[in-house]
Amino acid sequence: MVDAADVQRLLLGHYTVPEDVAARVGPPLAGKQIAVTGFLIRHPQGPFLFDTGFGQGSDENTRYYTVVRRDVVAALAERGVAAKDVRAIANCHFHFDHGGGNHRFPGTTVLCQKAELENARALKLRGEPHADYPAWVDRFAELDPWRVLFAHDFAIWERPSR
């Protein structure tokens, strides 16, 4: 059994929302720093990782988004977990701030949505629009928000402090 204490947030860096991106996703975000997190789940069968943060990426993307990286392997080590001990990884999707560190875990099972994997395989042009996530969003809507400890990007639900 896993409880809330077994889920630990890993701060994996941050990026700054460029003006032109903010124009598409929400003007109030222009110039804001967005924290990039992963989650270590201490499962009885071994450590499980949800999202791995940034990868090395291109120098162009690093400059464009003013990326500040924190190595996922170092973040795990601070929690007493070695990369070789991670049993599985799940990515909410394959954007560079969620699955970029997957390569640091060779041979580890990576779980993702079928639509996300198909989309990643189909991308041919840089900047192609991302696939919709209706099934993923619907699944969170079915859950009791008291039980949701992490979600995607700007929507993070946690238990209120009592």
C-alpha positions in Angstrom: 0.0 0.0 0.0 1.2 3.5 -0.9 0.1 6.5 1.0 0.6 10.3 0.6 3.9 10.2 2.5 5.3 7.8 -0.1 4.9 10.4 -2.9 7.7 12.9 -2.9 7.9 15.9 -5.2 11.2 16.4 -7.0 12.1 19.9 -8.2 13.7 19.3 -11.6 14.3 22.9 -12.7 12.2 25.7 -14.3 11.8 27.6 -17.5 10.5 31.0 -18.4 7.4 31.4 -20.7 8.3 33.3 -23.8 6.0 36.1 -25.0 4.9 34.3 -28.2 4.1 31.1 -26.3 2.2 33.1 -23.7 0.1 34.7 -26.5 -1.1 31.1 -27.3 -1.5 29.7 -23.7 -2.3 32.7 -21.6 -0.9 36.2 -21.7 -0.6 36.4 -17.9 2.1 33.7 -18.1 4.5 35.8 -20.2 7.9 36.0 -18.5 6.8 33.8 -15.6 9.0 31.0 -14.3 7.3 27.6 -14.4 8.6 24.9 -12.0 9.2 21.5 -13.5 8.5 18.7 -11.2 8.7 14.9 -11.1 7.4 12.6 -8.4 9.1 9.7 -6.6 6.7 7.1 -5.5 8.1 4.8 -2.9 6.2 1.6 -3.8 6.6 -1.7 -2.0 7.9 -3.2 -5.2 10.5 -0.5 -5.7 10.8 3.2 -6.6 8.5 4.5 -9.3 9.1 7.8 -11.1 6.4 10.1 -12.6 8.1 12.4 -15.1 11.8 12.9 -15.4 12.1 16.6 -16.1 14.3 18.2 -18.7 16.7 16.4 -21.0 19.8 18.1 -22.4 17.8 19.4 -25.3 19.0 21.8 -27.9 21.0 25.0 -27.1 18.3 26.9 -29.0 15.5 25.6 -26.8 17.6 26.2 -23.6 18.1 29.8 -24.6 14.5 30.4 -25.9 12.8 29.1 -22.7 15.7 30.2 -20.3 15.8 26.6 -19.0 17.4 25.9 -15.6 17.9 22.2 -15.2 18.2 20.1 -12.1 19.5 16.5 -12.9 16.8 13.9 -12.1 19.5 11.4 -11.0 20.9 13.9 -8.5 17.5 14.7 -7.2 16.8 11.0 -6.6 20.2 10.5 -4.9 19.3 13.3 -2.5 16.3 11.1 -1.6 18.5 8.0 -1.2 17.4 6.4 -4.5 19.9 5.3 -7.2 18.8 5.5 -10.8 19.5 1.8 -11.3 16.8 1.0 -8.6 13.9 2.8 -10.3 11.5 0.1 -11.4 9.4 2.0 -13.8 8.7 5.6 -15.1 5.4 7.1 -16.3 5.3 10.2 -18.4 2.1 12.3 -18.6 3.4 13.3 -22.0 6.7 13.6 -24.0 7.3 17.4 -23.8 10.9 18.2 -23.1 10.1 19.2 -19.5 8.3 15.9 -18.6 10.2 13.1 -20.4 13.5 14.7 -21.2 15.4 12.7 -18.5 14.1 9.3 -19.5 17.4 8.4 -21.2 19.1 8.5 -17.7 17.3 5.2 -16.9 18.5 2.7 -19.6 16.5 -0.5 -19.5 13.8 0.9 -17.2 10.2 0.5 -18.4 8.6 3.8 -19.5 4.8 4.0 -19.4 2.9 6.5 -21.5 -0.5 7.1 -23.2 -0.9 5.2 -26.4 -2.0 8.5 -28.2 1.2 10.2 -26.9 3.5 7.5 -28.2 1.7 7.5 -31.6 2.0 11.3 -31.7 5.7 11.3 -30.8 6.4 8.7 -33.5 4.4 10.8 -36.1 6.0 14.2 -35.5 7.9 15.3 -38.6 8.0 19.1 -38.3 9.2 21.1 -35.4 6.4 23.0 -33.8 3.6 20.6 -34.9 0.6 21.0 -32.6 0.4 18.6 -29.7 -2.3 15.9 -29.6 -5.4 16.5 -27.4 -5.6 14.7 -24.1 -9.4 14.1 -23.6 -9.0 10.6 -22.1 -6.3 11.8 -19.7 -8.3 14.8 -18.5 -11.5 12.7 -18.2 -9.6 10.2 -16.0 -8.6 13.0 -13.5 -12.2 14.3 -13.5 -13.3 10.8 -12.3 -10.9 10.8 -9.3 -11.7 12.3 -5.9 -9.6 15.5 -5.8 -8.6 14.5 -2.3 -6.7 11.6 -3.7 -5.0 13.4 -6.6 -1.5 14.4 -5.5 -0.1 15.5 -8.8 -1.4 16.5 -12.2 -0.2 18.3 -15.3 1.7 21.6 -15.6 -0.5 24.3 -14.3 -3.1 22.1 -12.5 -1.8 20.6 -9.3 -4.3 19.4 -6.8 -3.1 18.6 -3.3 -4.8 17.9 0.1 -5.4 21.2 1.9 -3.4 21.5 5.1 -5.5 20.9 8.2 
